[in-house]
Amino acid sequence: MRKIQRLLALAGAAVIALSSSLLFAACADGEEKQVLRIYNWEDYICNEDDEEAGYVDLIAAFEEAYDCEVEYSTFGTNENMYNELKINEGSYDLVCPSDYMIMKMIREGMCEPFTEEFRTSSLYAQNVSPYIRGIFEENGWDKYAIGYMWGTMGFMYNPEAGDTIAEDVQSWRVLENEKYRKKSTLKDSVRDTYFYALACVYEEELAALAAEYEDGSLSETEYNAAITAVMNRTDEETVEKARVYLREVKKNIYGFEVDSGKNDMVTGKIDINFCWSGDAAYGIYEAGEEDGSTLAYSVPDYVSNIWFDGWVIPKGGNVDLAEKFLDFISSPDYAMMNMDYIGYTSVLAGEEIYENWVLDGYAAEESGEELQSLIDAGEIIEYDLSYFFDDDPDSGAYAFYAYASEKNGMLGAQYPDNSVVARCAVMQFFEEDANNRINMMWEDVKGAEIPIPAVILIAVILIAGGGVYLFTKYGNDWLRGKPKKGYEKVENKDK
């Protein structure tokens, strides 16, 4: 991402470590080193020292600051992480599940609570976005989880792939379009792709809710509650609709992926990728760096998923050391560096991040008459992020002028505006019977379909095999023929 050399040097890292240790004391000299066992998503933290680019290996820096050791492991899906915790209880001190999995783990009593001191006095508590804090409190997660990264889901796309693609990706159903046959991908993740399917099969209902919201019949709170209910349906009829739809759209896509889609977009292998906004930000940046090409990001009409990944401490985990680590990475400087490195958007806010990350990265440079001219031409727009940075979401205190192209570019991917957030639903935790129903649907969708030529070939092989078997058993009789009526067949015998 942006190479923010100004952010960090070794001296800066030492200052951050020192300020963090004022709240949480480090391991005492002479004691055996403590070990922090972290389980995180792949490629989801800055773990590279690069002074020129302004990167610090956060894992190594924490080990040095606290004279501790970190055992760092990664997973590919929430389900894999959950199964690992169930199989090997007590194996980790800190894990990073997504929203619905956080709910599941809390419901099943799998998490240690954070201390009151951390929840009120840590760098995280001081810097977390009021918007994110509110969502965690509303869902009852705040005692057992804190936020890490957040974003939306939508389509990363290649604007050069067709004259109408920018319009086409405003609909979730674009993946049905024959124009993009074998040039698009879905997530190899049951929850994300199930969410996508519901956005398609309930498009008309979601459009009607959007119309009610726009004409004032529904407040923003009522509207969000209504779309959240639609997007978390798990009844048998809904699951069957999703199964039928996904089986059909599967024929038109290139395939399912978890992490390769963003690179496939950069290399031009595909033109549309159903993705997390952080992957879109990464792809947009990398495409520009590689050959100057332009990728874009769209959150289609009527609905999207607003997702969160957060840190939880599994039962039996080292609460003290886990909180030290989370406090360590929650400084604004480290948060900006981490965003720069992985491409995702931190849940942390504050003046430092707004000025040094948002304004420095996205604010239009023009002023005076030139600025007004570009505003009149629609090339520069006002972009308001007060909902994220201010306790009063309608204050307008965090509104700035940005280039219109950035709304479908890096800015829109990292910080959606309020019009997008209003139509975003949070995935909820599903009870066991619903979860089983959806998993069975997913197994059916992912099941390999045998192509017609292969079916014909298999049939030919079976028929030929049957023929060989019958000939082997009865061939001699057929070749010698049957005896005449009134005669018996006599077998040749050695004399």
N, C-alpha and C positions, 0 to 999 in steps of 0.2 A: 504494500500500500504506500502511502506517502512516507518517504524516508525522513523521519523527523529527528535529524541529528541533534537538534537543540534540546531534546527532552532529557537525555540521560548521558552521563559520563560516570566513571567509577566513583568519583567524589559524590555525585548526586545519589548514586545507589547507596552509598554509605549513610548519607543524611537521611534517606527514606528508612533505611533499616533502623537507624537510631531513633527516629520519631516513632516508629512502630513499637520499638522495645520500651518506650516510656510507659505504654499501656500494658504490655505483656513482657515479663522478664524472660530472658533467654535461659538456655540450659546452663546450670552452674558448672564452673570449672571443676575438674576432677571427677565428675559423675560420668557414668557410661552414657554414650551418646544415645539419645532417643531416636526412634525411627518413625517417620510419618509415611503411611502407606496410602497413596493416592490412586484413585481409579477414575480416569477421565476419558472423554471422547478423543479419537485420533486427531492429531493436528490442531489441538485446541488450547494451546498455551505457548507463549514465547519461550523456547528452550534453546536459543542460539545466542552466542556472544558475537556481536559484530559492531565494533565501536564506530566504524564509518557510517553504518546505517542507523545507529542509535539503539541497537538491540542488546538486551542483557538476558542471559539465561536465568529465568526467574527461579527455577528449581535449584540451580547451583548457588545463586545469590542468597536464597533463603537458607540453604544448608550452611553457608559461610556465616551469615548474620546470626544464626542461632546455634551454631556448633552442633547441628543435628544431621541426620541422614534421611533422604527421601527415597522410597521405593515407588517408582512411578510406572503404572500400567495403563493400558488403553483398551477401550471396547468399541464396537461398531454400531450397536443398537441398544436401546433401552432394555429390550427383552433379554439380550445376552448379558447385560450388566446385572439385571435382576436375578437371573438364574444362577449366575456366579456367586452372588451374595447369599442365595439360598443354599447352594451346595457347600460353600466355604464360609460359613458364618464366622464373623470376627476377623476376617482376612484384611479388612481395609478400615482406615480411619476417616477417609474423606472420599465421597463419590459425587458425580455430577449428572444426575438424571434430569429428564425433561419434566415439564409441568404435570402431565397425567401420571407419570411414574412417581413423581414426588407425592402426589395424592395417595397412590397405592401404597407406597412405603410407609407413609404416616398412618394410614388406615390400619395397616397390619402391624403397627408398633415396632417398625424396624429402625427408627431413628432416635438418636440422643438429642435432647433439647439444647439449644445454644444458651449460654449463660446470659443473665440479665445485663451484666456489664458489657458483654459484646454487643448485645442488641441495642444498647442505648449509647455507648461511648466509643465504639470502635471507629476506625476510618471508614468502614463500610456504612455504618449507621449515619455517619456525618455526610457521606457523599452519595448515597443511593438516591435515584430519581424518585420524587414524590409519586409519580405515576406508577412506577414499579412497586414501591412500598405499599401503595394502596391496594394493588391487585393481590399481593401476598397476604395482606391483612384481611381483605375481603374473603379470600379463599381459606383462611385459617392456616396458612403455611408458615407464617412469620416466626413461630416459636421453634420450628424444626428445620427450616430451610432459608437460605438467602439466595438472591439472584446472582447470576454470573453474566450470561449473554442473553439477548432477546432479539426478536424480529418478527417478520411476517413470512408467509409463503406465497409464491406467485410463479411467474414464468420469466426466466432469463431467455432472451431471444436475440436473433441476429436481424437487425432492421433491413439488411441488404438481401434477405432471403425471399422477399416478395413485395410487391407494391402495396399489398393490403395487410401485411403481417402485423404492423403496429395496431391496426384496428382489430384484427383477428384475435390477438392475445388478450383483448378486453373480455373475452368469454372463456370460461373454463372449458367449454366444449371444443376448443380449437384442436385438441389432439385427435378428434374424429376426422378432421379435414384431410381429404385425400391429397391436397397440395403439399402436405408435410409428412406424407407417408414414409415411414422408417427414418424420419429426421427429428424425432422427439423422444423424450424419455420420461418415465415416472419413477417415483422413489420405491426402492426395494424395502419398504417399511410399511407394515400393515396399517398402522394408525394414520400415517400421513396420506397414504394413497386411498384409504377408506374415506378420509375427510374430503379428498379431491372428488371421489365418486359421488358423495352426497351433494357437493356443490353443483354437480352436473345434473343429477336426477331430480333435485329439488329446485332447479333454476327458476321455474315459474313462481313457486311459492316465495323464494327469496327476493325475486324482482317485485312481487306485490308488497312485501314488507318494506323494501327500499322506497317504494312509491308512497307508502303511508308515512314513513319517516320524513321524506322530502316535503310532503304537504302539511306536516305538523300534526298529523293524527297520532303519531307515536313520538314520545320523547326519546332522547338518545339512550337513556337507561333502559326504557321499554324495548326499544329497537334492538339493542345489543342483547338483551335477555331473550328476545324472540329468536334471533338468528342463532344464538348459542344453543337453544333448545333444539332447533332443527338440525344443527350440525353435530349433535351428540345423540341422535336417535339410534337405538339398537334393536328395535322390534324386528320380528322375523320378516315382515314385509319389506322393511327398509334394507335389511341385510341382503335379501334376495334381489332387490332392485340394484343394489351396489354390485352384487356378483354378476348379474346379467350385463350391466353396463361395462364393468371392467373386462369381462371376457370378450366383449365386442371391441372395445377401444384397444385392447392388447394387440389386436391384429394389425393396427395401424402404426404403432409406435416402434421405435428401434429396440427398446428393451427397458428393463428395470435396473436402477443403479442406486448406490448410496453416496459414493464419494467421487466417482469418475465423471459425472455429468459436467461439472464445471470445466474440466480439462477438455472434454469432448466438444464443448462450446468454443473454447479458445482455439482448438485446432480445426474447427469447422466440420467435424464429423456429424454433428447434429445442429439443428437450427432453433429448437425450443427445448428447454429443460425445466421441468417442474422442480422447483428448488426452494431451499431456505434462503432468505435475503442475504445472509452472510456469504453464501456461495456465489450469489449474484454479484455482490460487491467485489469478491475475489476475481471472478471471471471478467467483469468489466475492466478492472484494473489491469489484469494480466494480458488481455487482448490488446489493450492500448499500448502496453509496454512492448509486446512481442513484435507487432507489425503495424501499429497505429490503427488497427481496425476498431470498430465501435460495436459493443454489445449493449443491451438495454435490459431493464427490469420492469415488469408490469404486475400489479396486483389487480386481477380481473374484477369485473363488476359484481356487486351484491354481497360478496362475503370473502373472507380469508381467515386463516388461522393466525392468531398472535401467539407465539410460542415463547417459552422461557426455559433456559437451562439453569439449574441452581445447585448449590452445594448443600449436601446433607452429611451428617456424621452417623454412620451405621451404629447400631447397638454394640456397645463394648469398645467403640473407637476412642482414640485419645483426644478428648474434647479440647484440652488445653493446647496441645500442639497444633491441632487442626485450626483452632481460632487464631493462633499466631500466624499461620500461613495465610489465612483469608484476610487478616488485617494487613499483612505484608503486601499482598497483591492489590489492595484496595486504595492505594495512593493514586491520585489523579495521574501522575506521571507514568506509573506502571500500567494503569488502565489504558492510557492512550497508546503506549508502546505495544501493549497486548493487542489492542484493536488493530493497530497498524500491521502487526505481524500475521494475525490469523484472519483478518477481514470481517470479523463479526463485531457487533455493537455491544459495548458494555452497558450494564444497567446503572452504572455510576454517572452522575451528572455534576452539577456545580459550576461555578463561574470559570474555573480554570479550564475545564473540558469544553465549555461553551465557547470561550474566547480562543483557546489554542488549538482546538480540534474542529469545531463546527465553523466558526467565523473564518479562521485562517484557511480552512480547507474548501469552504463552499460559498462564502459571501462574494457577491459581485464586486469587482474592483472599480467600476465606473462611478462617477459622481456628477452632480450638477445637471446641466442640460443634456449631456451625453447619456446619463442614467435615465432621465425622464424620456428621452427619445427611444431608448431600448425598452422601457416599460410600455410606452404607447404602442410599440411594434410587437409586443407580446414576447420579446426575447428574454426579458427579465421579469420575474414574478416575486411577489412577497411570499415568504415561507415562514410560518409561525410554529415554533417548537415550545411554546409556553406550557403546553400540557405535560411535556416531559421534564422541563427544567424548573418550573415554578409551582408553588403550592396552589396558586390560582390558575387553572388551565386557560382561562379566558382573559388573562391580564394583558396579553400582547407584548409583554416585556421581553420576550425572546423571539420577536419577529425580525426578519432581515431580508434583504434582497438577494436572490439567487438566480442563476441562469436557468431559464425554463427547461433546457435540455437535462438539467440535473434532476428534475422530478422523476424521470425514468432512468436516471443514471445512479451514480454512487450515493448521492444525497438521499434519494428516495429509497434506495436499498438499505441504507444505514439508519435513516431517521424518517419513517413515513409521516406524512402530515396528518392532521386530525381527521380529515375526511376519510382517510384510509383506516385509521385506528377505530373509527366509529363503527365500521362494518366488519370488524375482526372478532372472532369467537375463540375462546380458550377451550382446548380439548379437555374433557373431563375424564376422570377415572371410571372405567366400566366394571360392573360387578362380574363375578366369575361366569355366570351363565351367558351373559352378553359377550364377554370376552371370548369364550369358547366358540360361540356362534360365529363371531367375526373371524376368528382364527381358522375355523373350518372353511369359511367362505374364501379366505385368502389362499389356503392350500389348493382349493379348487381353481382359483384364478391363476395361480402360479404353475399349476400342473401343465406338463409339456403336452402340446397338441401335436399329433402325428400328421405330417403332410399327406395329402392324397396319394402322390406317387409312392410314398413309403408304404401306405396301406396296401396299394396294389402289389408292390413288391413282396410284402409279407404274405399276402394271399397266395401269390404264385409259389413262394417257397413252401408254404404249408401244403398246397395242393400237390406240388412235386414231391414233397416228403411223404405225403400219404400214398402217392402212387408207388414210390419206391418200396414202402412198407408192404403194400398189398402184393406187389410183384414178387417180393422176396418170399412171402408166405404162400402165395397161390400160383406163382408164375409157372412152375413145372407142370401143374395140372392144366393151366391154360394152353401151354405150348403143345402138350401131348394130346389134348382134347379129352372129351368124355367117352366112355365105352358105349358101344351100341346097345340098344334096348335088349334086355334079356341076358347081357354079358356083365361079368364083373371085372373090375380093373385088377390086374395082378402086378405087384411091384417086382422089379428085377432083384434077385438075391444072388449073392456070391455063392458059388458052388464049392 
